[in-house]
Amino acid sequence: MTKKPTKAATPLAGVTSFAADEDYIAPPPKTVRDKAKADNGAIGFVSDKPAPARGESAQRKKREATFTAQFTMRIREEDRERFDEYAYRHRISKGEAFRRLLDIAEGQGRAD
């Protein structure tokens, strides 16, 4: 019985291999890529993607957090079901339901 030839794993792009694999070609350094991009732009081959402005990163801007605090409560399963059902029945978020619960509790506290 003969062994089946196995396909060698493809190397990762940008990773220099020190193995005996001569098929792999490492990407050029950044200076060479930048020069090639400038030369291509000079003869009319420009990218469709707009270049980011100076000092502006290409990464997406971070959003401001809407909710800056996290609150954890231990409640019985039936109370959680009642709370979820209240929020669903009134078509409000759980945060809004919790705010109403606090408003009611504060109102009763002032009346006592």
Protein Blocks (a to p, Z undefined) as FASTA:
>chain_A
ZZdddddddddehiacfbfbfkbccdddfklmmmmmmmmmmnopacfbdcddehiafbdc
ddddfblcdcdddddfklmmmmmmmmmmnopafklmmmmmmmmmmmmmmmZZ
